[in-house]
């Protein structure tokens, strides 16, 4: 079970939507960012960096491959904050 609170999940979603330049309603939890929102690896790196700043955490670069959807990004942030 995720320890990420609803408010934090919304903050993550806002960050992702801002970087992808889409409306929050367009981003579903299981939306595959690459397929549905044309997010390439540079966008994923930008998301990772923004999340590190916003939550004062360190996310291992190896997690980039896991950051394929909003749900997956929330899980990555959850893991990083649990350390």
mmCIF file of the N, C-alpha and C atoms, coordinates in Angstrom:
data_MODEL
# 
_entry.id   MODEL 
# 
loop_
_atom_site.group_PDB 
_atom_site.id 
_atom_site.type_symbol 
_atom_site.label_atom_id 
_atom_site.label_alt_id 
_atom_site.label_comp_id 
_atom_site.label_asym_id 
_atom_site.label_entity_id 
_atom_site.label_seq_id 
_atom_site.pdbx_PDB_ins_code 
_atom_site.Cartn_x 
_atom_site.Cartn_y 
_atom_site.Cartn_z 
_atom_site.occupancy 
_atom_site.B_iso_or_equiv 
_atom_site.pdbx_formal_charge 
_atom_site.auth_seq_id 
_atom_site.auth_comp_id 
_atom_site.auth_asym_id 
_atom_site.auth_atom_id 
_atom_site.pdbx_PDB_model_num 
ATOM 1   N N  . UNK A 1 1  ? 0.846  -1.191 0.000   1.00 0.00 ? 1  UNK A N  1 
ATOM 2   C CA . UNK A 1 1  ? 0.000  0.000  0.000   1.00 0.00 ? 1  UNK A CA 1 
ATOM 3   C C  . UNK A 1 1  ? 0.882  1.242  0.000   1.00 0.00 ? 1  UNK A C  1 
ATOM 4   N N  . UNK A 1 2  ? 0.546  2.167  -0.838  1.00 0.00 ? 2  UNK A N  1 
ATOM 5   C CA . UNK A 1 2  ? 1.329  3.385  -0.985  1.00 0.00 ? 2  UNK A CA 1 
ATOM 6   C C  . UNK A 1 2  ? 1.176  4.277  0.242   1.00 0.00 ? 2  UNK A C  1 
ATOM 7   N N  . UNK A 1 3  ? 2.276  4.901  0.630   1.00 0.00 ? 3  UNK A N  1 
ATOM 8   C CA . UNK A 1 3  ? 2.224  5.847  1.734   1.00 0.00 ? 3  UNK A CA 1 
ATOM 9   C C  . UNK A 1 3  ? 2.051  7.271  1.219   1.00 0.00 ? 3  UNK A C  1 
ATOM 10  N N  . UNK A 1 4  ? 1.962  7.419  -0.100  1.00 0.00 ? 4  UNK A N  1 
ATOM 11  C CA . UNK A 1 4  ? 1.781  8.733  -0.697  1.00 0.00 ? 4  UNK A CA 1 
ATOM 12  C C  . UNK A 1 4  ? 0.341  9.198  -0.444  1.00 0.00 ? 4  UNK A C  1 
ATOM 13  N N  . UNK A 1 5  ? 0.201  10.323 0.212   1.00 0.00 ? 5  UNK A N  1 
ATOM 14  C CA . UNK A 1 5  ? -1.122 10.870 0.502   1.00 0.00 ? 5  UNK A CA 1 
ATOM 15  C C  . UNK A 1 5  ? -1.749 11.412 -0.783  1.00 0.00 ? 5  UNK A C  1 
ATOM 16  N N  . UNK A 1 6  ? -3.062 11.531 -0.754  1.00 0.00 ? 6  UNK A N  1 
ATOM 17  C CA . UNK A 1 6  ? -3.797 12.033 -1.921  1.00 0.00 ? 6  UNK A CA 1 
ATOM 18  C C  . UNK A 1 6  ? -3.258 13.390 -2.362  1.00 0.00 ? 6  UNK A C  1 
ATOM 19  N N  . UNK A 1 7  ? -2.955 14.248 -1.399  1.00 0.00 ? 7  UNK A N  1 
ATOM 20  C CA . UNK A 1 7  ? -2.432 15.585 -1.725  1.00 0.00 ? 7  UNK A CA 1 
ATOM 21  C C  . UNK A 1 7  ? -1.089 15.484 -2.448  1.00 0.00 ? 7  UNK A C  1 
ATOM 22  N N  . UNK A 1 8  ? -0.227 14.569 -1.997  1.00 0.00 ? 8  UNK A N  1 
ATOM 23  C CA . UNK A 1 8  ? 1.069  14.388 -2.648  1.00 0.00 ? 8  UNK A CA 1 
ATOM 24  C C  . UNK A 1 8  ? 0.889  13.814 -4.044  1.00 0.00 ? 8  UNK A C  1 
ATOM 25  N N  . UNK A 1 9  ? -0.057 12.876 -4.200  1.00 0.00 ? 9  UNK A N  1 
ATOM 26  C CA . UNK A 1 9  ? -0.317 12.302 -5.525  1.00 0.00 ? 9  UNK A CA 1 
ATOM 27  C C  . UNK A 1 9  ? -0.769 13.405 -6.484  1.00 0.00 ? 9  UNK A C  1 
ATOM 28  N N  . UNK A 1 10 ? -1.612 14.312 -6.006  1.00 0.00 ? 10 UNK A N  1 
ATOM 29  C CA . UNK A 1 10 ? -2.064 15.417 -6.850  1.00 0.00 ? 10 UNK A CA 1 
ATOM 30  C C  . UNK A 1 10 ? -0.899 16.334 -7.220  1.00 0.00 ? 10 UNK A C  1 
ATOM 31  N N  . UNK A 1 11 ? 0.011  16.552 -6.277  1.00 0.00 ? 11 UNK A N  1 
ATOM 32  C CA . UNK A 1 11 ? 1.182  17.379 -6.562  1.00 0.00 ? 11 UNK A CA 1 
ATOM 33  C C  . UNK A 1 11 ? 2.041  16.713 -7.632  1.00 0.00 ? 11 UNK A C  1 
ATOM 34  N N  . UNK A 1 12 ? 2.231  15.397 -7.529  1.00 0.00 ? 12 UNK A N  1 
ATOM 35  C CA . UNK A 1 12 ? 2.987  14.652 -8.540  1.00 0.00 ? 12 UNK A CA 1 
ATOM 36  C C  . UNK A 1 12 ? 2.290  14.784 -9.894  1.00 0.00 ? 12 UNK A C  1 
ATOM 37  N N  . UNK A 1 13 ? 0.984  14.605 -9.905  1.00 0.00 ? 13 UNK A N  1 
ATOM 38  C CA . UNK A 1 13 ? 0.214  14.704 -11.147 1.00 0.00 ? 13 UNK A CA 1 
ATOM 39  C C  . UNK A 1 13 ? 0.354  16.104 -11.749 1.00 0.00 ? 13 UNK A C  1 
ATOM 40  N N  . UNK A 1 14 ? 0.265  17.130 -10.915 1.00 0.00 ? 14 UNK A N  1 
ATOM 41  C CA . UNK A 1 14 ? 0.408  18.504 -11.400 1.00 0.00 ? 14 UNK A CA 1 
ATOM 42  C C  . UNK A 1 14 ? 1.774  18.733 -12.040 1.00 0.00 ? 14 UNK A C  1 
ATOM 43  N N  . UNK A 1 15 ? 2.816  18.213 -11.410 1.00 0.00 ? 15 UNK A N  1 
ATOM 44  C CA . UNK A 1 15 ? 4.172  18.352 -11.944 1.00 0.00 ? 15 UNK A CA 1 
ATOM 45  C C  . UNK A 1 15 ? 4.274  17.662 -13.301 1.00 0.00 ? 15 UNK A C  1 
ATOM 46  N N  . UNK A 1 16 ? 3.782  16.432 -13.384 1.00 0.00 ? 16 UNK A N  1 
ATOM 47  C CA . UNK A 1 16 ? 3.844  15.671 -14.629 1.00 0.00 ? 16 UNK A CA 1 
ATOM 48  C C  . UNK A 1 16 ? 3.045  16.383 -15.725 1.00 0.00 ? 16 UNK A C  1 
ATOM 49  N N  . UNK A 1 17 ? 1.849  16.842 -15.398 1.00 0.00 ? 17 UNK A N  1 
ATOM 50  C CA . UNK A 1 17 ? 1.008  17.531 -16.382 1.00 0.00 ? 17 UNK A CA 1 
ATOM 51  C C  . UNK A 1 17 ? 1.651  18.828 -16.852 1.00 0.00 ? 17 UNK A C  1 
ATOM 52  N N  . UNK A 1 18 ? 2.267  19.557 -15.937 1.00 0.00 ? 18 UNK A N  1 
ATOM 53  C CA . UNK A 1 18 ? 2.931  20.806 -16.289 1.00 0.00 ? 18 UNK A CA 1 
ATOM 54  C C  . UNK A 1 18 ? 4.057  20.546 -17.287 1.00 0.00 ? 18 UNK A C  1 
ATOM 55  N N  . UNK A 1 19 ? 4.859  19.534 -17.024 1.00 0.00 ? 19 UNK A N  1 
ATOM 56  C CA . UNK A 1 19 ? 5.982  19.209 -17.910 1.00 0.00 ? 19 UNK A CA 1 
ATOM 57  C C  . UNK A 1 19 ? 5.480  18.689 -19.260 1.00 0.00 ? 19 UNK A C  1 
ATOM 58  N N  . UNK A 1 20 ? 4.438  17.866 -19.231 1.00 0.00 ? 20 UNK A N  1 
ATOM 59  C CA . UNK A 1 20 ? 3.880  17.326 -20.478 1.00 0.00 ? 20 UNK A CA 1 
ATOM 60  C C  . UNK A 1 20 ? 3.015  18.350 -21.219 1.00 0.00 ? 20 UNK A C  1 
ATOM 61  N N  . UNK A 1 21 ? 2.694  19.471 -20.544 1.00 0.00 ? 21 UNK A N  1 
ATOM 62  C CA . UNK A 1 21 ? 1.842  20.514 -21.099 1.00 0.00 ? 21 UNK A CA 1 
ATOM 63  C C  . UNK A 1 21 ? 0.471  19.961 -21.485 1.00 0.00 ? 21 UNK A C  1 
ATOM 64  N N  . UNK A 1 22 ? -0.132 19.235 -20.529 1.00 0.00 ? 22 UNK A N  1 
ATOM 65  C CA . UNK A 1 22 ? -1.482 18.691 -20.718 1.00 0.00 ? 22 UNK A CA 1 
ATOM 66  C C  . UNK A 1 22 ? -2.337 19.060 -19.514 1.00 0.00 ? 22 UNK A C  1 
ATOM 67  N N  . UNK A 1 23 ? -3.637 18.947 -19.681 1.00 0.00 ? 23 UNK A N  1 
ATOM 68  C CA . UNK A 1 23 ? -4.562 19.196 -18.598 1.00 0.00 ? 23 UNK A CA 1 
ATOM 69  C C  . UNK A 1 23 ? -4.610 17.965 -17.677 1.00 0.00 ? 23 UNK A C  1 
ATOM 70  N N  . UNK A 1 24 ? -4.762 18.158 -16.371 1.00 0.00 ? 24 UNK A N  1 
ATOM 71  C CA . UNK A 1 24 ? -4.830 17.024 -15.442 1.00 0.00 ? 24 UNK A CA 1 
ATOM 72  C C  . UNK A 1 24 ? -5.875 15.972 -15.831 1.00 0.00 ? 24 UNK A C  1 
ATOM 73  N N  . UNK A 1 25 ? -6.979 16.395 -16.419 1.00 0.00 ? 25 UNK A N  1 
ATOM 74  C CA . UNK A 1 25 ? -8.025 15.443 -16.819 1.00 0.00 ? 25 UNK A CA 1 
ATOM 75  C C  . UNK A 1 25 ? -7.555 14.488 -17.915 1.00 0.00 ? 25 UNK A C  1 
ATOM 76  N N  . UNK A 1 26 ? -6.511 14.882 -18.639 1.00 0.00 ? 26 UNK A N  1 
ATOM 77  C CA . UNK A 1 26 ? -5.981 14.047 -19.719 1.00 0.00 ? 26 UNK A CA 1 
ATOM 78  C C  . UNK A 1 26 ? -5.078 12.925 -19.208 1.00 0.00 ? 26 UNK A C  1 
ATOM 79  N N  . UNK A 1 27 ? -4.623 13.030 -17.976 1.00 0.00 ? 27 UNK A N  1 
ATOM 80  C CA . UNK A 1 27 ? -3.667 12.062 -17.437 1.00 0.00 ? 27 UNK A CA 1 
ATOM 81  C C  . UNK A 1 27 ? -4.346 11.124 -16.452 1.00 0.00 ? 27 UNK A C  1 
ATOM 82  N N  . UNK A 1 28 ? -4.455 9.892  -16.843 1.00 0.00 ? 28 UNK A N  1 
ATOM 83  C CA . UNK A 1 28 ? -5.012 8.847  -15.978 1.00 0.00 ? 28 UNK A CA 1 
ATOM 84  C C  . UNK A 1 28 ? -3.858 8.110  -15.305 1.00 0.00 ? 28 UNK A C  1 
ATOM 85  N N  . UNK A 1 29 ? -4.153 7.422  -14.222 1.00 0.00 ? 29 UNK A N  1 
ATOM 86  C CA . UNK A 1 29 ? -3.117 6.722  -13.473 1.00 0.00 ? 29 UNK A CA 1 
ATOM 87  C C  . UNK A 1 29 ? -2.323 5.727  -14.287 1.00 0.00 ? 29 UNK A C  1 
ATOM 88  N N  . UNK A 1 30 ? -3.007 5.009  -15.172 1.00 0.00 ? 30 UNK A N  1 
ATOM 89  C CA . UNK A 1 30 ? -2.345 3.969  -15.953 1.00 0.00 ? 30 UNK A CA 1 
ATOM 90  C C  . UNK A 1 30 ? -1.952 4.429  -17.358 1.00 0.00 ? 30 UNK A C  1 
ATOM 91  N N  . UNK A 1 31 ? -2.151 5.709  -17.666 1.00 0.00 ? 31 UNK A N  1 
ATOM 92  C CA . UNK A 1 31 ? -1.768 6.219  -18.993 1.00 0.00 ? 31 UNK A CA 1 
ATOM 93  C C  . UNK A 1 31 ? -0.277 6.018  -19.213 1.00 0.00 ? 31 UNK A C  1 
ATOM 94  N N  . UNK A 1 32 ? 0.068  5.385  -20.328 1.00 0.00 ? 32 UNK A N  1 
ATOM 95  C CA . UNK A 1 32 ? 1.487  5.197  -20.660 1.00 0.00 ? 32 UNK A CA 1 
ATOM 96  C C  . UNK A 1 32 ? 1.990  6.511  -21.268 1.00 0.00 ? 32 UNK A C  1 
ATOM 97  N N  . UNK A 1 33 ? 2.893  7.165  -20.561 1.00 0.00 ? 33 UNK A N  1 
ATOM 98  C CA . UNK A 1 33 ? 3.325  8.503  -20.954 1.00 0.00 ? 33 UNK A CA 1 
ATOM 99  C C  . UNK A 1 33 ? 3.913  8.545  -22.351 1.00 0.00 ? 33 UNK A C  1 
ATOM 100 N N  . UNK A 1 34 ? 4.743  7.564  -22.697 1.00 0.00 ? 34 UNK A N  1 
ATOM 101 C CA . UNK A 1 34 ? 5.389  7.557  -24.010 1.00 0.00 ? 34 UNK A CA 1 
ATOM 102 C C  . UNK A 1 34 ? 4.353  7.385  -25.118 1.00 0.00 ? 34 UNK A C  1 
ATOM 103 N N  . UNK A 1 35 ? 3.439  6.447  -24.957 1.00 0.00 ? 35 UNK A N  1 
ATOM 104 C CA . UNK A 1 35 ? 2.465  6.142  -26.004 1.00 0.00 ? 35 UNK A CA 1 
ATOM 105 C C  . UNK A 1 35 ? 1.348  7.176  -26.101 1.00 0.00 ? 35 UNK A C  1 
ATOM 106 N N  . UNK A 1 36 ? 0.848  7.623  -24.962 1.00 0.00 ? 36 UNK A N  1 
ATOM 107 C CA . UNK A 1 36 ? -0.333 8.476  -24.961 1.00 0.00 ? 36 UNK A CA 1 
ATOM 108 C C  . UNK A 1 36 ? -0.032 9.975  -24.905 1.00 0.00 ? 36 UNK A C  1 
ATOM 109 N N  . UNK A 1 37 ? 1.200  10.321 -24.491 1.00 0.00 ? 37 UNK A N  1 
ATOM 110 C CA . UNK A 1 37 ? 1.511  11.747 -24.326 1.00 0.00 ? 37 UNK A CA 1 
ATOM 111 C C  . UNK A 1 37 ? 2.860  12.129 -24.937 1.00 0.00 ? 37 UNK A C  1 
ATOM 112 N N  . UNK A 1 38 ? 3.412  11.262 -25.771 1.00 0.00 ? 38 UNK A N  1 
ATOM 113 C CA . UNK A 1 38 ? 4.667  11.529 -26.491 1.00 0.00 ? 38 UNK A CA 1 
ATOM 114 C C  . UNK A 1 38 ? 5.827  11.929 -25.576 1.00 0.00 ? 38 UNK A C  1 
ATOM 115 N N  . UNK A 1 39 ? 5.894  11.331 -24.401 1.00 0.00 ? 39 UNK A N  1 
ATOM 116 C CA . UNK A 1 39 ? 6.973  11.638 -23.454 1.00 0.00 ? 39 UNK A CA 1 
ATOM 117 C C  . UNK A 1 39 ? 8.201  10.808 -23.804 1.00 0.00 ? 39 UNK A C  1 
ATOM 118 N N  . UNK A 1 40 ? 9.271  11.480 -24.188 1.00 0.00 ? 40 UNK A N  1 
ATOM 119 C CA . UNK A 1 40 ? 10.511 10.768 -24.492 1.00 0.00 ? 40 UNK A CA 1 
ATOM 120 C C  . UNK A 1 40 ? 11.391 10.717 -23.235 1.00 0.00 ? 40 UNK A C  1 
ATOM 121 N N  . UNK A 1 41 ? 12.582 10.167 -23.388 1.00 0.00 ? 41 UNK A N  1 
ATOM 122 C CA . UNK A 1 41 ? 13.463 10.002 -22.227 1.00 0.00 ? 41 UNK A CA 1 
ATOM 123 C C  . UNK A 1 41 ? 13.868 11.341 -21.618 1.00 0.00 ? 41 UNK A C  1 
ATOM 124 N N  . UNK A 1 42 ? 14.013 12.369 -22.420 1.00 0.00 ? 42 UNK A N  1 
ATOM 125 C CA . UNK A 1 42 ? 14.372 13.685 -21.883 1.00 0.00 ? 42 UNK A CA 1 
ATOM 126 C C  . UNK A 1 42 ? 13.246 14.243 -21.008 1.00 0.00 ? 42 UNK A C  1 
ATOM 127 N N  . UNK A 1 43 ? 12.022 14.001 -21.408 1.00 0.00 ? 43 UNK A N  1 
ATOM 128 C CA . UNK A 1 43 ? 10.875 14.446 -20.604 1.00 0.00 ? 43 UNK A CA 1 
ATOM 129 C C  . UNK A 1 43 ? 10.855 13.698 -19.275 1.00 0.00 ? 43 UNK A C  1 
ATOM 130 N N  . UNK A 1 44 ? 11.133 12.405 -19.330 1.00 0.00 ? 44 UNK A N  1 
ATOM 131 C CA . UNK A 1 44 ? 11.151 11.600 -18.105 1.00 0.00 ? 44 UNK A CA 1 
ATOM 132 C C  . UNK A 1 44 ? 12.234 12.099 -17.150 1.00 0.00 ? 44 UNK A C  1 
ATOM 133 N N  . UNK A 1 45 ? 13.389 12.464 -17.676 1.00 0.00 ? 45 UNK A N  1 
ATOM 134 C CA . UNK A 1 45 ? 14.468 13.015 -16.851 1.00 0.00 ? 45 UNK A CA 1 
ATOM 135 C C  . UNK A 1 45 ? 14.025 14.341 -16.230 1.00 0.00 ? 45 UNK A C  1 
ATOM 136 N N  . UNK A 1 46 ? 13.338 15.155 -17.005 1.00 0.00 ? 46 UNK A N  1 
ATOM 137 C CA . UNK A 1 46 ? 12.828 16.435 -16.493 1.00 0.00 ? 46 UNK A CA 1 
ATOM 138 C C  . UNK A 1 46 ? 11.820 16.200 -15.363 1.00 0.00 ? 46 UNK A C  1 
ATOM 139 N N  . UNK A 1 47 ? 10.960 15.192 -15.529 1.00 0.00 ? 47 UNK A N  1 
ATOM 140 C CA . UNK A 1 47 ? 9.987  14.851 -14.483 1.00 0.00 ? 47 UNK A CA 1 
ATOM 141 C C  . UNK A 1 47 ? 10.722 14.397 -13.223 1.00 0.00 ? 47 UNK A C  1 
ATOM 142 N N  . UNK A 1 48 ? 11.708 13.518 -13.390 1.00 0.00 ? 48 UNK A N  1 
ATOM 143 C CA . UNK A 1 48 ? 12.493 13.014 -12.253 1.00 0.00 ? 48 UNK A CA 1 
ATOM 144 C C  . UNK A 1 48 ? 13.137 14.180 -11.499 1.00 0.00 ? 48 UNK A C  1 
ATOM 145 N N  . UNK A 1 49 ? 13.747 15.082 -12.216 1.00 0.00 ? 49 UNK A N  1 
ATOM 146 C CA . UNK A 1 49 ? 14.417 16.226 -11.604 1.00 0.00 ? 49 UNK A CA 1 
ATOM 147 C C  . UNK A 1 49 ? 13.426 17.117 -10.857 1.00 0.00 ? 49 UNK A C  1 
ATOM 148 N N  . UNK A 1 50 ? 12.286 17.377 -11.462 1.00 0.00 ? 50 UNK A N  1 
ATOM 149 C CA . UNK A 1 50 ? 11.265 18.214 -10.825 1.00 0.00 ? 50 UNK A CA 1 
ATOM 150 C C  . UNK A 1 50 ? 10.740 17.563 -9.552  1.00 0.00 ? 50 UNK A C  1 
ATOM 151 N N  . UNK A 1 51 ? 10.564 16.251 -9.576  1.00 0.00 ? 51 UNK A N  1 
ATOM 152 C CA . UNK A 1 51 ? 10.082 15.534 -8.391  1.00 0.00 ? 51 UNK A CA 1 
ATOM 153 C C  . UNK A 1 51 ? 11.118 15.569 -7.273  1.00 0.00 ? 51 UNK A C  1 
ATOM 154 N N  . UNK A 1 52 ? 12.387 15.428 -7.631  1.00 0.00 ? 52 UNK A N  1 
ATOM 155 C CA . UNK A 1 52 ? 13.449 15.502 -6.617  1.00 0.00 ? 52 UNK A CA 1 
ATOM 156 C C  . UNK A 1 52 ? 13.424 16.860 -5.924  1.00 0.00 ? 52 UNK A C  1 
ATOM 157 N N  . UNK A 1 53 ? 13.259 17.916 -6.695  1.00 0.00 ? 53 UNK A N  1 
ATOM 158 C CA . UNK A 1 53 ? 13.215 19.271 -6.116  1.00 0.00 ? 53 UNK A CA 1 
ATOM 159 C C  . UNK A 1 53 ? 11.957 19.461 -5.272  1.00 0.00 ? 53 UNK A C  1 
ATOM 160 N N  . UNK A 1 54 ? 10.825 19.041 -5.794  1.00 0.00 ? 54 UNK A N  1 
ATOM 161 C CA . UNK A 1 54 ? 9.550  19.274 -5.113  1.00 0.00 ? 54 UNK A CA 1 
ATOM 162 C C  . UNK A 1 54 ? 9.438  18.527 -3.791  1.00 0.00 ? 54 UNK A C  1 
ATOM 163 N N  . UNK A 1 55 ? 10.001 17.310 -3.735  1.00 0.00 ? 55 UNK A N  1 
ATOM 164 C CA . UNK A 1 55 ? 9.860  16.480 -2.537  1.00 0.00 ? 55 UNK A CA 1 
ATOM 165 C C  . UNK A 1 55 ? 11.149 16.351 -1.735  1.00 0.00 ? 55 UNK A C  1 
ATOM 166 N N  . UNK A 1 56 ? 12.195 17.069 -2.147  1.00 0.00 ? 56 UNK A N  1 
ATOM 167 C CA . UNK A 1 56 ? 13.500 17.005 -1.457  1.00 0.00 ? 56 UNK A CA 1 
ATOM 168 C C  . UNK A 1 56 ? 13.941 15.562 -1.259  1.00 0.00 ? 56 UNK A C  1 
ATOM 169 N N  . UNK A 1 57 ? 13.925 14.812 -2.366  1.00 0.00 ? 57 UNK A N  1 
ATOM 170 C CA . UNK A 1 57 ? 14.326 13.404 -2.345  1.00 0.00 ? 57 UNK A CA 1 
ATOM 171 C C  . UNK A 1 57 ? 15.365 13.158 -3.422  1.00 0.00 ? 57 UNK A C  1 
ATOM 172 N N  . UNK A 1 58 ? 15.963 11.991 -3.380  1.00 0.00 ? 58 UNK A N  1 
ATOM 173 C CA . UNK A 1 58 ? 16.908 11.561 -4.408  1.00 0.00 ? 58 UNK A CA 1 
ATOM 174 C C  . UNK A 1 58 ? 16.318 10.322 -5.057  1.00 0.00 ? 58 UNK A C  1 
ATOM 175 N N  . UNK A 1 59 ? 16.128 10.368 -6.373  1.00 0.00 ? 59 UNK A N  1 
ATOM 176 C CA . UNK A 1 59 ? 15.609 9.231  -7.129  1.00 0.00 ? 59 UNK A CA 1 
ATOM 177 C C  . UNK A 1 59 ? 16.736 8.682  -7.976  1.00 0.00 ? 59 UNK A C  1 
ATOM 178 N N  . UNK A 1 60 ? 17.016 7.400  -7.821  1.00 0.00 ? 60 UNK A N  1 
ATOM 179 C CA . UNK A 1 60 ? 18.070 6.756  -8.585  1.00 0.00 ? 60 UNK A CA 1 
ATOM 180 C C  . UNK A 1 60 ? 17.750 6.810  -10.079 1.00 0.00 ? 60 UNK A C  1 
ATOM 181 N N  . UNK A 1 61 ? 18.765 7.118  -10.900 1.00 0.00 ? 61 UNK A N  1 
ATOM 182 C CA . UNK A 1 61 ? 18.573 7.191  -12.355 1.00 0.00 ? 61 UNK A CA 1 
ATOM 183 C C  . UNK A 1 61 ? 18.035 5.877  -12.927 1.00 0.00 ? 61 UNK A C  1 
ATOM 184 N N  . UNK A 1 62 ? 18.328 4.771  -12.253 1.00 0.00 ? 62 UNK A N  1 
ATOM 185 C CA . UNK A 1 62 ? 17.830 3.468  -12.692 1.00 0.00 ? 62 UNK A CA 1 
ATOM 186 C C  . UNK A 1 62 ? 16.314 3.374  -12.661 1.00 0.00 ? 62 UNK A C  1 
ATOM 187 N N  . UNK A 1 63 ? 15.671 4.269  -11.914 1.00 0.00 ? 63 UNK A N  1 
ATOM 188 C CA . UNK A 1 63 ? 14.212 4.272  -11.820 1.00 0.00 ? 63 UNK A CA 1 
ATOM 189 C C  . UNK A 1 63 ? 13.542 4.875  -13.060 1.00 0.00 ? 63 UNK A C  1 
ATOM 190 N N  . UNK A 1 64 ? 14.318 5.536  -13.908 1.00 0.00 ? 64 UNK A N  1 
ATOM 191 C CA . UNK A 1 64 ? 13.742 6.153  -15.107 1.00 0.00 ? 64 UNK A CA 1 
ATOM 192 C C  . UNK A 1 64 ? 12.955 5.153  -15.941 1.00 0.00 ? 64 UNK A C  1 
ATOM 193 N N  . UNK A 1 65 ? 13.474 3.943  -16.067 1.00 0.00 ? 65 UNK A N  1 
ATOM 194 C CA . UNK A 1 65 ? 12.802 2.915  -16.874 1.00 0.00 ? 65 UNK A CA 1 
ATOM 195 C C  . UNK A 1 65 ? 11.459 2.518  -16.282 1.00 0.00 ? 65 UNK A C  1 
ATOM 196 N N  . UNK A 1 66 ? 11.276 2.727  -14.981 1.00 0.00 ? 66 UNK A N  1 
ATOM 197 C CA . UNK A 1 66 ? 10.024 2.380  -14.311 1.00 0.00 ? 66 UNK A CA 1 
ATOM 198 C C  . UNK A 1 66 ? 8.987  3.492  -14.389 1.00 0.00 ? 66 UNK A C  1 
ATOM 199 N N  . UNK A 1 67 ? 9.404  4.678  -14.761 1.00 0.00 ? 67 UNK A N  1 
ATOM 200 C CA . UNK A 1 67 ? 8.523  5.844  -14.733 1.00 0.00 ? 67 UNK A CA 1 
ATOM 201 C C  . UNK A 1 67 ? 7.718  5.949  -16.030 1.00 0.00 ? 67 UNK A C  1 
ATOM 202 N N  . UNK A 1 68 ? 6.828  4.976  -16.235 1.00 0.00 ? 68 UNK A N  1 
ATOM 203 C CA . UNK A 1 68 ? 6.093  4.880  -17.499 1.00 0.00 ? 68 UNK A CA 1 
ATOM 204 C C  . UNK A 1 68 ? 4.665  5.423  -17.421 1.00 0.00 ? 68 UNK A C  1 
ATOM 205 N N  . UNK A 1 69 ? 4.141  5.584  -16.219 1.00 0.00 ? 69 UNK A N  1 
ATOM 206 C CA . UNK A 1 69 ? 2.772  6.066  -16.030 1.00 0.00 ? 69 UNK A CA 1 
ATOM 207 C C  . UNK A 1 69 ? 2.709  6.863  -14.729 1.00 0.00 ? 69 UNK A C  1 
ATOM 208 N N  . UNK A 1 70 ? 1.605  7.539  -14.520 1.00 0.00 ? 70 UNK A N  1 
ATOM 209 C CA . UNK A 1 70 ? 1.438  8.286  -13.265 1.00 0.00 ? 70 UNK A CA 1 
ATOM 210 C C  . UNK A 1 70 ? 1.510  7.345  -12.072 1.00 0.00 ? 70 UNK A C  1 
ATOM 211 N N  . UNK A 1 71 ? 0.823  6.216  -12.145 1.00 0.00 ? 71 UNK A N  1 
ATOM 212 C CA . UNK A 1 71 ? 0.857  5.256  -11.033 1.00 0.00 ? 71 UNK A CA 1 
ATOM 213 C C  . UNK A 1 71 ? 2.287  4.801  -10.750 1.00 0.00 ? 71 UNK A C  1 
ATOM 214 N N  . UNK A 1 72 ? 3.048  4.537  -11.805 1.00 0.00 ? 72 UNK A N  1 
ATOM 215 C CA . UNK A 1 72 ? 4.434  4.088  -11.640 1.00 0.00 ? 72 UNK A CA 1 
ATOM 216 C C  . UNK A 1 72 ? 5.304  5.195  -11.046 1.00 0.00 ? 72 UNK A C  1 
ATOM 217 N N  . UNK A 1 73 ? 5.070  6.428  -11.464 1.00 0.00 ? 73 UNK A N  1 
ATOM 218 C CA . UNK A 1 73 ? 5.837  7.558  -10.925 1.00 0.00 ? 73 UNK A CA 1 
ATOM 219 C C  . UNK A 1 73 ? 5.525  7.750  -9.450  1.00 0.00 ? 73 UNK A C  1 
ATOM 220 N N  . UNK A 1 74 ? 4.265  7.630  -9.074  1.00 0.00 ? 74 UNK A N  1 
ATOM 221 C CA . UNK A 1 74 ? 3.880  7.723  -7.662  1.00 0.00 ? 74 UNK A CA 1 
ATOM 222 C C  . UNK A 1 74 ? 4.607  6.642  -6.859  1.00 0.00 ? 74 UNK A C  1 
ATOM 223 N N  . UNK A 1 75 ? 4.691  5.423  -7.397  1.00 0.00 ? 75 UNK A N  1 
ATOM 224 C CA . UNK A 1 75 ? 5.386  4.335  -6.708  1.00 0.00 ? 75 UNK A CA 1 
ATOM 225 C C  . UNK A 1 75 ? 6.876  4.639  -6.554  1.00 0.00 ? 75 UNK A C  1 
ATOM 226 N N  . UNK A 1 76 ? 7.485  5.218  -7.574  1.00 0.00 ? 76 UNK A N  1 
ATOM 227 C CA . UNK A 1 76 ? 8.906  5.581  -7.506  1.00 0.00 ? 76 UNK A CA 1 
ATOM 228 C C  . UNK A 1 76 ? 9.131  6.637  -6.425  1.00 0.00 ? 76 UNK A C  1 
ATOM 229 N N  . UNK A 1 77 ? 8.279  7.650  -6.390  1.00 0.00 ? 77 UNK A N  1 
ATOM 230 C CA . UNK A 1 77 ? 8.397  8.691  -5.357  1.00 0.00 ? 77 UNK A CA 1 
ATOM 231 C C  . UNK A 1 77 ? 8.163  8.084  -3.972  1.00 0.00 ? 77 UNK A C  1 
ATOM 232 N N  . UNK A 1 78 ? 7.190  7.206  -3.876  1.00 0.00 ? 78 UNK A N  1 
ATOM 233 C CA . UNK A 1 78 ? 6.896  6.529  -2.620  1.00 0.00 ? 78 UNK A CA 1 
ATOM 234 C C  . UNK A 1 78 ? 8.119  5.764  -2.117  1.00 0.00 ? 78 UNK A C  1 
ATOM 235 N N  . UNK A 1 79 ? 8.757  5.030  -3.011  1.00 0.00 ? 79 UNK A N  1 
ATOM 236 C CA . UNK A 1 79 ? 9.963  4.272  -2.639  1.00 0.00 ? 79 UNK A CA 1 
ATOM 237 C C  . UNK A 1 79 ? 11.088 5.203  -2.214  1.00 0.00 ? 79 UNK A C  1 
ATOM 238 N N  . UNK A 1 80 ? 11.237 6.314  -2.922  1.00 0.00 ? 80 UNK A N  1 
ATOM 239 C CA . UNK A 1 80 ? 12.317 7.252  -2.609  1.00 0.00 ? 80 UNK A CA 1 
ATOM 240 C C  . UNK A 1 80 ? 12.099 7.942  -1.268  1.00 0.00 ? 80 UNK A C  1 
ATOM 241 N N  . UNK A 1 81 ? 10.852 8.215  -0.921  1.00 0.00 ? 81 UNK A N  1 
ATOM 242 C CA . UNK A 1 81 ? 10.575 8.882  0.350   1.00 0.00 ? 81 UNK A CA 1 
ATOM 243 C C  . UNK A 1 81 ? 10.622 7.896  1.512   1.00 0.00 ? 81 UNK A C  1 
ATOM 244 N N  . UNK A 1 82 ? 10.511 6.629  1.225   1.00 0.00 ? 82 UNK A N  1 
ATOM 245 C CA . UNK A 1 82 ? 10.538 5.603  2.278   1.00 0.00 ? 82 UNK A CA 1 
ATOM 246 C C  . UNK A 1 82 ? 11.959 5.334  2.762   1.00 0.00 ? 82 UNK A C  1 
ATOM 247 N N  . UNK A 1 83 ? 12.952 5.748  1.995   1.00 0.00 ? 83 UNK A N  1 
ATOM 248 C CA . UNK A 1 83 ? 14.363 5.498  2.367   1.00 0.00 ? 83 UNK A CA 1 
ATOM 249 C C  . UNK A 1 83 ? 14.827 6.412  3.452   1.00 0.00 ? 83 UNK A C  1 
# 
